[in-house]
Structure formats: structure tokens, C-alpha cells
Amino acid sequence: MTKTMANVILMLVTIIWGGGFIATSTALDSFAPFSVMAIRFIGAAILPILIAWRKWQGMTLREVGQGVLVGIFLFLAFAFQTFGLQMTTPGKNAFLTATYVIFVPYILWLFQKRKLQRKEWIASFLCILGIALLTLRQDAFLLTLGDALSFICALFFAVHIITLERYGSHSDVFVMTALQMGTAGILSAICACLFERWPAQFSDEAILSLLYSIFIATMLAYLLQTWAQKYTDANSVSMILSMEALWASIFSFLFLQETMSPVMMIGAALILIAVLSMEYQPRKHKQVQR
């Protein structure tokens, strides 16, 4: 698979997650946050576990530990995002979560000494500006504890992307997906038991939303992400996955009757420009000898 094809698959993942935003919102009307996380992650782990069943015997303890570590970072990212969302506005939570676009190149530079091109830095900041215009409102500069938690969430999403690139490239796609989904699901279930109560009743819409979250927004999306990250780099991944905010806004406009202002449209355009400029490779023209 080429890097271009891998990036196209990652764009498909962002479309799936954009629809998952609506599904999660509907599920949260009936279920508590950690319960939703536990259901979607444990449910998404079952099929990959069954498919990769014969491969478990040949795995080393180190390989299992790597998958568990990726799952821990995934859980922490979602957990901090959940707590942050409860104490700040959805727009600020979406923006601060998307700052992993900036974290990824800095972490790669600090810990892996990976030199980045100037266009990568410019594209990252351009993408952040676009997400800010797309998500932030007038109260954006009133910082709260929820904002700090959302910021920490972005750090864990960045680390998850980097560790998935490092360990996922040497692992079977179904095994790695099963390990990270299973780990995140178990930790979410523990938190749900400690801090939440099971709802006395729930709607049919909530059940359908959970089914979408399990099989499409979680299992399929993370299988595709794990597979695609074998053929592309972490900085490109973070840039493309940030388009989730764009698709979430589009789907909210189409299905939830939310408005899109001219400023939001400019932000959406900046995100697209950032992603396209990041992946653009000018052709080198050969000189014709006379």
C-alpha cells in the first residue's frame, strides 16, 4: 500500500468519527460516559479477538505489553476528554482535543529527534487555526479546569498516535486492535462500576447509536487506523485525523440543524488547505538534454 492510499483510508476514518459524534451524543442521553466507553471498547474488541485467536499463542509478553500500553493511552485520552467535556463547552473541548496536531511533531522532535520539514510545522499551525475558527465561540478565552483536562487529553491522543505507529507497524492489525480495545474497555468498565450507575431505562435510539459506535466508529475505524499507520507517518496521521472536527461540524449541520457561520466555513477551508498542503509533493521535471 502506498502512503497516499493509507492517508485516504485515514480520511475515511475521520468521516466515520464525524458520524460517531452524533451517535455518541445520542447514547449519552441514556448512558453515563464511562459506561458508553466500556460498551463501545469491549464490544469492538470481541471480533478482533476471535479473528486473531490462533495468533495469541505465538505472541511474546513484550508484544502483549506493547498493545496494552497503546490501549492505556487510548483510555486516558478518552477519559480526560470525557471529564473535560463535563466542565467546559463542546467547542472548546473539540478545539483543545485537536491540539494533538501540534503535540505530535513536538514529541517526535524531542524524544525521537525526528527532523520535520518547514511545511509540516506550517501545516500544523494552519490546521489549529482552522479548528479554532470552526469550534471556538466568544467564551473561548475563559479558561476552566475542564479546559486543562481537555488539553491533557490532547497530549494522550498524541502519544497514542505515536505509540501506535511504533508498535503497530510490527504487529498484526487484528491483534493490536484487540489489545488496545480490550485494555481501554476493561479500564472503562472499572471506572463505570466505581463512579456511575447503570440506567434504569434507555431508548431504542441509544441502542442503535451504541451499535454504530461499537462496530463502525470503534472497531472498523481503529482497524483501519491501525492498518493505515503501517504505511504512513505519525505527523501525517495527526493532521488527517484532525479532520474529525470538520466532519463533526458538517454532520451536525446536516442532521442536528446546527448552523455554520462564515467564520466556521473559513476554518473548515483552512483545515482542508492544511491537510492538502501537507501531502502535496511537487513533481520534479526532468531536464531535456539538447
QUIPEFEN-V474566 format. One record per residue. N is the residue number from 1. RES is the residue in one small letter. PHI is phi in whole degrees, -180 to 180 (999 if undefined). PSI is psi in degrees with one decimal (none if undefined). D_CENTER is the distance of its C-alpha to the mean C-alpha in whole Angstrom. Layout:
N&RES&PHI&PSI&D_CENTER ; N&RES&PHI&PSI&D_CENTER
This chain:
1&m&999&138.6&22 ; 2&t&-83&163.3&22 ; 3&k&-63&-37.7&19 ; 4&t&-61&-44.6&19 ; 5&m&-65&-39.6&19 ; 6&a&-61&-40.9&16 ; 7&n&-69&-33.8&14 ; 8&v&-63&-41.2&15 ; 9&i&-63&-40.0&14 ; 10&l&-64&-35.0&10 ; 11&m&-65&-36.9&11 ; 12&l&-62&-38.0&12 ; 13&v&-60&-41.5&9 ; 14&t&-66&-34.3&8 ; 15&i&-65&-42.2&11 ; 16&i&-62&-44.4&11 ; 17&w&-68&-31.5&8 ; 18&g&-62&-41.6&10 ; 19&g&-70&-31.0&13 ; 20&g&-65&-25.9&11 ; 21&f&-60&-43.9&11 ; 22&i&-68&-41.8&15 ; 23&a&-62&-42.9&15 ; 24&t&-65&-41.8&14 ; 25&s&-59&-41.3&16 ; 26&t&-68&-42.0&19 ; 27&a&-65&-35.3&18 ; 28&l&-70&-12.5&19 ; 29&d&-70&-23.3&22 ; 30&s&-115&-32.0&23 ; 31&f&-115&151.5&21 ; 32&a&-74&157.9&20 ; 33&p&-57&-49.6&17 ; 34&f&-67&-31.0&17 ; 35&s&-65&-42.4&19 ; 36&v&-61&-44.9&16 ; 37&m&-61&-44.3&14 ; 38&a&-63&-45.1&17 ; 39&i&-63&-46.6&18 ; 40&r&-70&-39.3&14 ; 41&f&-75&-44.2&14 ; 42&i&-67&-42.3&17 ; 43&g&-61&-39.2&18 ; 44&a&-74&-17.4&15 ; 45&a&-84&-22.4&17 ; 46&i&-62&-52.6&20 ; 47&l&-64&-46.0&21 ; 48&p&-60&-35.7&19 ; 49&i&-63&-43.9&22 ; 50&l&-67&-41.6&24 ; 51&i&-66&-39.2&24 ; 52&a&-94&17.2&24 ; 53&w&-57&-44.5&26 ; 54&r&-70&-18.9&29 ; 55&k&-86&-10.4&27 ; 56&w&-66&-34.8&26 ; 57&q&-64&-31.9&30 ; 58&g&-88&3.1&30 ; 59&m&-86&145.2&27 ; 60&t&-89&162.9&28 ; 61&l&-63&-32.0&27 ; 62&r&-66&-41.9&25 ; 63&e&-65&-40.1&23 ; 64&v&-63&-42.4&22 ; 65&g&-62&-36.3&21 ; 66&q&-65&-43.7&19 ; 67&g&-65&-39.3&17 ; 68&v&-64&-40.9&17 ; 69&l&-62&-42.8&16 ; 70&v&-61&-40.4&13 ; 71&g&-66&-36.1&13 ; 72&i&-64&-44.3&14 ; 73&f&-64&-37.1&12 ; 74&l&-64&-44.4&9 ; 75&f&-62&-46.3&12 ; 76&l&-61&-39.5&12 ; 77&a&-62&-47.7&9 ; 78&f&-69&-36.7&9 ; 79&a&-65&-48.2&13 ; 80&f&-66&-34.2&13 ; 81&q&-65&-39.8&11 ; 82&t&-66&-49.1&14 ; 83&f&-65&-38.5&17 ; 84&g&-64&-39.7&16 ; 85&l&-65&-29.9&16 ; 86&q&-74&-17.4&19 ; 87&m&-121&9.9&21 ; 88&t&-148&-179.4&19 ; 89&t&-82&153.2&19 ; 90&p&-58&-37.7&16 ; 91&g&-64&-45.3&16 ; 92&k&-68&-37.1&16 ; 93&n&-63&-42.7&13 ; 94&a&-65&-42.2&11 ; 95&f&-67&-49.7&13 ; 96&l&-66&-34.8&13 ; 97&t&-62&-39.9&9 ; 98&a&-73&-6.0&9 ; 99&t&-70&-1.7&12 ; 100&y&-61&-18.5&10 ; 101&v&-59&-36.0&11 ; 102&i&-83&-37.8&14 ; 103&f&-62&-41.1&14 ; 104&v&-58&-53.4&13 ; 105&p&-63&-34.5&16 ; 106&y&-67&-42.0&18 ; 107&i&-65&-42.8&17 ; 108&l&-61&-38.5&18 ; 109&w&-72&-41.3&21 ; 110&l&-75&-43.0&22 ; 111&f&-103&-25.7&22 ; 112&q&-113&0.8&22 ; 113&k&54&33.3&24 ; 114&r&-85&115.7&22 ; 115&k&-75&135.6&24 ; 116&l&-113&147.6&22 ; 117&q&-74&158.0&24 ; 118&r&-60&-37.4&24 ; 119&k&-66&-26.4&23 ; 120&e&-70&-42.3&19 ; 121&w&-64&-46.1&20 ; 122&i&-63&-44.2&21 ; 123&a&-63&-38.1&18 ; 124&s&-62&-48.3&16 ; 125&f&-69&-33.9&18 ; 126&l&-65&-38.4&19 ; 127&c&-66&-42.7&15 ; 128&i&-62&-41.8&15 ; 129&l&-61&-42.9&18 ; 130&g&-63&-42.2&17 ; 131&i&-66&-37.2&14 ; 132&a&-61&-46.9&17 ; 133&l&-66&-30.5&20 ; 134&l&-78&-31.2&17 ; 135&t&-116&-30.8&16 ; 136&l&-81&152.3&19 ; 137&r&-125&-165.0&22 ; 138&q&-65&-27.1&26 ; 139&d&-90&20.0&25 ; 140&a&-63&-27.9&22 ; 141&f&-95&4.7&25 ; 142&l&-93&95.3&25 ; 143&l&-81&140.9&23 ; 144&t&-131&175.6&23 ; 145&l&-61&-36.4&22 ; 146&g&-61&-35.0&19 ; 147&d&-66&-40.8&18 ; 148&a&-64&-41.5&19 ; 149&l&-65&-38.7&16 ; 150&s&-65&-35.7&13 ; 151&f&-67&-41.4&14 ; 152&i&-64&-38.0&14 ; 153&c&-56&-43.8&11 ; 154&a&-61&-38.2&10 ; 155&l&-62&-42.7&12 ; 156&f&-71&-34.5&10 ; 157&f&-63&-39.0&7 ; 158&a&-64&-44.9&9 ; 159&v&-65&-36.7&11 ; 160&h&-62&-44.5&9 ; 161&i&-61&-42.9&8 ; 162&i&-70&-44.4&12 ; 163&t&-68&-33.6&13 ; 164&l&-66&-37.2&12 ; 165&e&-65&-41.5&14 ; 166&r&-71&-46.8&17 ; 167&y&-94&-30.8&17 ; 168&g&-70&-26.0&16 ; 169&s&-68&-19.6&18 ; 170&h&-108&4.8&21 ; 171&s&-117&159.4&20 ; 172&d&-68&139.2&20 ; 173&v&-59&-44.5&17 ; 174&f&-71&-36.6&18 ; 175&v&-65&-48.6&19 ; 176&m&-63&-40.2&16 ; 177&t&-65&-42.5&14 ; 178&a&-62&-42.4&17 ; 179&l&-67&-46.8&17 ; 180&q&-73&-36.8&13 ; 181&m&-68&-44.1&13 ; 182&g&-62&-43.8&17 ; 183&t&-63&-49.1&17 ; 184&a&-62&-37.2&14 ; 185&g&-67&-43.0&16 ; 186&i&-65&-45.2&19 ; 187&l&-64&-38.4&18 ; 188&s&-66&-39.8&17 ; 189&a&-65&-38.6&20 ; 190&i&-62&-45.9&22 ; 191&c&-65&-37.1&21 ; 192&a&-64&-41.0&22 ; 193&c&-67&-34.2&25 ; 194&l&-80&-36.7&26 ; 195&f&-117&-9.8&25 ; 196&e&-132&166.2&24 ; 197&r&-118&145.6&27 ; 198&w&-71&135.5&26 ; 199&p&-66&144.3&27 ; 200&a&-69&-31.4&31 ; 201&q&-151&157.2&30 ; 202&f&-150&155.7&27 ; 203&s&-85&162.7&27 ; 204&d&-65&-34.6&27 ; 205&e&-63&-36.8&24 ; 206&a&-65&-39.7&22 ; 207&i&-64&-45.3&22 ; 208&l&-63&-38.4&21 ; 209&s&-65&-40.3&18 ; 210&l&-65&-38.3&17 ; 211&l&-63&-41.1&19 ; 212&y&-64&-43.2&16 ; 213&s&-62&-39.7&13 ; 214&i&-70&-57.0&15 ; 215&f&-87&-28.7&16 ; 216&i&-104&-60.5&14 ; 217&a&-72&-18.8&10 ; 218&t&-114&-66.3&10 ; 219&m&-62&-55.9&13 ; 220&l&-65&-45.3&13 ; 221&a&-62&-44.5&9 ; 222&y&-77&-27.4&9 ; 223&l&-63&-45.5&12 ; 224&l&-66&-42.0&12 ; 225&q&-63&-45.9&9 ; 226&t&-62&-40.5&12 ; 227&w&-67&-47.7&14 ; 228&a&-66&-33.7&13 ; 229&q&-69&-9.7&13 ; 230&k&-71&-19.0&16 ; 231&y&-123&9.3&18 ; 232&t&-142&-178.8&16 ; 233&d&-108&160.7&15 ; 234&a&-63&-36.0&12 ; 235&n&-67&-41.4&13 ; 236&s&-64&-38.8&13 ; 237&v&-60&-48.5&10 ; 238&s&-62&-39.1&8 ; 239&m&-64&-47.4&11 ; 240&i&-70&-42.1&10 ; 241&l&-66&-22.0&6 ; 242&s&-66&-15.4&8 ; 243&m&-68&-6.6&10 ; 244&e&-56&-40.1&8 ; 245&a&-62&-37.1&10 ; 246&l&-65&-49.8&13 ; 247&w&-68&-34.1&13 ; 248&a&-62&-40.5&12 ; 249&s&-67&-40.5&15 ; 250&i&-64&-46.4&17 ; 251&f&-68&-34.8&17 ; 252&s&-65&-37.0&18 ; 253&f&-67&-40.2&21 ; 254&l&-77&-39.6&22 ; 255&f&-112&-22.8&22 ; 256&l&-109&6.9&22 ; 257&q&59&27.6&24 ; 258&e&-81&148.0&23 ; 259&t&-86&152.8&24 ; 260&m&-121&111.6&23 ; 261&s&-78&166.1&25 ; 262&p&-57&-36.8&26 ; 263&v&-63&-41.6&24 ; 264&m&-64&-38.8&21 ; 265&m&-65&-38.0&22 ; 266&i&-64&-42.1&23 ; 267&g&-61&-42.7&19 ; 268&a&-61&-41.6&18 ; 269&a&-65&-39.1&20 ; 270&l&-65&-37.9&19 ; 271&i&-63&-46.0&16 ; 272&l&-62&-42.9&17 ; 273&i&-63&-41.7&20 ; 274&a&-62&-45.4&18 ; 275&v&-66&-44.9&16 ; 276&l&-66&-40.3&19 ; 277&s&-68&-30.7&21 ; 278&m&-65&-38.6&19 ; 279&e&-96&-5.5&19 ; 280&y&-73&128.6&23 ; 281&q&-124&108.1&25 ; 282&p&-65&141.2&29 ; 283&r&-76&139.9&32 ; 284&k&-91&118.9&34 ; 285&h&-86&129.3&38 ; 286&k&-77&138.1&40 ; 287&q&-75&133.3&44 ; 288&v&-91&120.6&46 ; 289&q&-80&137.2&50 ; 290&r&-110&none&53
